[in-house]
């Protein structure tokens, strides 16, 4: 492949400019990769703590639902939860981390969590619904952060691939081509000097 390279000074200058761009691109992408890794580690640590905390709360809430189901008639429980009276809407806002669009979920709700009368229902059901309602913001925040982590992980994979291509393929190949052209130009220069010396000898004779 190198044999087909046009070994001229113009080609050498073009390749040196391309090499400079590749090196700068590699530096910038390496910084981006490192920053995304830092942000991803930070979010991952937060997610671990949030999951543990929410899992504990959710287990208690599910226990209350189980107790409520055990102390109520199945038809009464179904009727109590069949027609929800609280409406929940999610707004999506976007921010950017290292040029990656990151969604942030914001909750908007209206209405009352209790959609039933209290005559035929259990206090455990009331408490379970109240605690679940209070936990909703944290659950939405968890979902938002998990989506952020997923997007950053994908971007990190793509950035690593670009860095590796530049580092192991593009930059070495350009460097090899530049060295080849240098050797060809040096060889041509030596040939010219040899011819000039021969011409000088002929003139002197």
Secondary structure, DSSP 4 states (H G I P E B T S, - for coil): -GGGS--SHHHHHHHHHHHHHHHHHHHHHHHHHHHHHHHHHHHHHHHHHHHHHHHHHHHHHHHHHHHHHHHS-HHHHHHHHHS--EEEEEEEEEEEETTEEEEEEEEEEEE-S--S-SSSS-HHHHHHHHHHHHHHHHHHHHHHHHHHHHHHHHHHHHHHHHHHHIIIIIHHHHHHHHHHHHHHHHHHHHHHHHHHHHHHHHHH-
